[in-house]
Amino acid sequence: MADQRCGNSEQIGIKTFGGLAFFYNNSPLTIIWESQKARILFCYLLISYDQWLHRDKLIEMLWPGCDPISGAKNFKTTLSRLRKSFTGPRSINPIITLGEAIRLDFSIFSADSSQFKYYAQTGIKMLARGDISAARKYLEAAQDLSAGVFLPEEPFDHLICAERTELERLHGSVLISLEKVYHLEGNKDAVEAISLLKAVHATNHAS
């Protein structure tokens, strides 16, 4: 799993910070979405990362309060449109199914948001263990990835907003931890720079 989180040159890179975008071998890859719901379904699966989500849960997420028959029909259509959205020059099936549960195939994709979480959480753990060098490596990698707002083109979707808030909270922890690392290393210039970033982050995300 760590190899997948760190990315693979053969995977399709997914950029979520600053706007949803796709890349293959560092070149932009255009996805023509068959419907807005297909795109939202992809985003929900992206948020869940490697967790399996049952069809009924996804139906409730996409069409709250919808009756079971209509919901099942809508979901079948939307899932088909999601798959069709990836039948371009590099035709792939982005979905893995297990009975009535589905998830994205992360042997195909490498997402910056998932990498950010892995680097951030690992860096914070390394700092707690006193491994300053390893902590700096992971925390700086996390900081490099967190450029921009998570999926800014979806400002009102409550599930995406919840994930955005969680990522912003984790980014704040990364900045605090990096400041501690640089202080322990005696790097005054880096401490000053990260302090400014902390102030900007606090201003941008003040409630």
Secondary structure, DSSP 8 states (H G I E B T S, - for coil): -HHHHT--TTSEEEE-BTS-EEEETTEEE----S-HHHHHHHHHHHHHTT--EEHHHHHHHHSTT--HHHHHHHHHHHHHHHHHHT-SSS----EEEETTEEEE-TTTEEEHHHHHHHHHHHHHHHHHHT-HHHHHHHHHHHHHH--S-BSTT-SS-HHHHHHHHHHHHHHHHHHHHHHHHHHHHT-HHHHHHHHHHHHHHHHHT--
